[in-house]
Amino acid sequence: MKANKLALDALKPEGVKYEVSVAGYPGLVVRVWPSDERTFLYRHRQDGQLRRIALKASTLADAVTEWNEERKAARLGVDIASRRLEERHEKRLKRAEERRDPTVQQLADRYITEYAKRHKRSWAADQRMLTRLVVPDLGPIKAKAVRRADIHALVHKIARKTPTQGNRVLAVVRKLFSFALDAGVIDTHPCLRMKAPAPELVRDRVLTDAELRAIWNADPAILNPILADALRLQLLTACRIGEVVGATKAELDKEATWTVPGTRTKNKLDHVVPLVAEAAAIIKRRRDNGAFLFPWPTRQGHLMPDLVSHELLVALPKLEVPHFGTHDLRRTVATRLSELGIDKETRERVLNHKDRTVMGKHYDKNDGLKQKRDALTAWARQLRSIVSGMESTVIELKSRATPNGKGMR
């Protein structure tokens, strides 16, 4: 073929690979694969033997340049094939050395690929934290050279601005170096017995009636309607925000229930959620927005929990509502259910907490759908009166009598 791109593009793939020589460049060969991929080779005789060297070039122009260099080397008596073998051997040694003695950045990449993605549903949060907060400081340092003082300085620098985030960074760094210890990268753990830089705050936030009313009736100009519906659905179901924002139409059925698959729940068990009238109304108006109920321009295609937190940070001051997290909404629902007289077992089922008793783990397979529906219906009735500003007419559920005459919650 002629040595130009037009001639190269004119080559058509066949059922088997074939080779074509490039005119004017002795030994330069184009190999055409059935997949229409083109690779380049240099064929020459050395010490009476025909040698075939695969070139690294991906374009004809680069192949000509590389062919010229290899041809000069062959004329000088360089054993190109042996040199290539040595290069590949050196690369293997370098990769092996990097695995034995990686930098923190290389270790972080391995941790995400080999451990976090396989074992943690929150691996993306670990990746973000490592990329944004750890790698910029420790990334170029060899993992086995990281000292306890380096980690202490890093987490305390973060904790001075955001105390809780300092704790979270220490947790992920501790996990990172535990992975390194198990992989044989390090021999001693630099985070061993290291204390968190800030005390953990006990979360006890329960929203008041006025706050619930402000969130439910928020102006669309302040609280995005998609986000507002997600928060309303969380209030009506007590599901985790990650379960809510990732909801798909495929998870809904005709029995006024929503089944969150175990692949998306914290305890890895399917969670059947009864839908009260208000929840069904939210889903009905969101069903025509594609596969997800709460679409958003993210890589996943739907609203994400961290985006919900960010949007709340912006919107709550405008609504004159003190800051709260989405988990506080679950706590609010649980507290209100308790005030309505709903027994603890039913509340735990509504929240999809795993029953760790022997009976619950091995024998009781009843998911308590009726009890959950009754509980959420009672709560929805009270919530309706709260957000409308009307006085509640909800009648609290009374204790059930037991054979010995004592009340049972």
Secondary structure, 3 states (H helix, E strand, C coil): CCCCHHHHHHCCCCCCCEEEECCCCCCEEEEECCCCCEEEEEEEEECCEEEEEECCCCCHHHHHHHHHHHHHHHHCCCCHHHHHHHHHHHHHHHHHHHHHCCEHHHHHHHHHHHHHHHHCCCHHHHHHHHHHHHHHHHCCCEHHHCCHHHHHHHHHHHHHHCHHHHHHHHHHHHHHHHHHHHCCCCCCCCCCCCCCCCCCCCCCCCCCHHHHHHHHCCCCCCCCHHHHHHHHHHHHHCCCHHHHHCCEHHHECCCCEEEECHHHCCCCCCEEEECCHHHHHHHHHHHHHCCECCECCCCCCECCHHHHHHHHHHHHHHHCCCCCCHHHHHHHHHHHHHHCCCCHHHHHHHCCCCCCCHHHHHCCCCCCHHHHHHHHHHHHHHHHHHHHCCCCCCCCCCCEECCCCCEEC
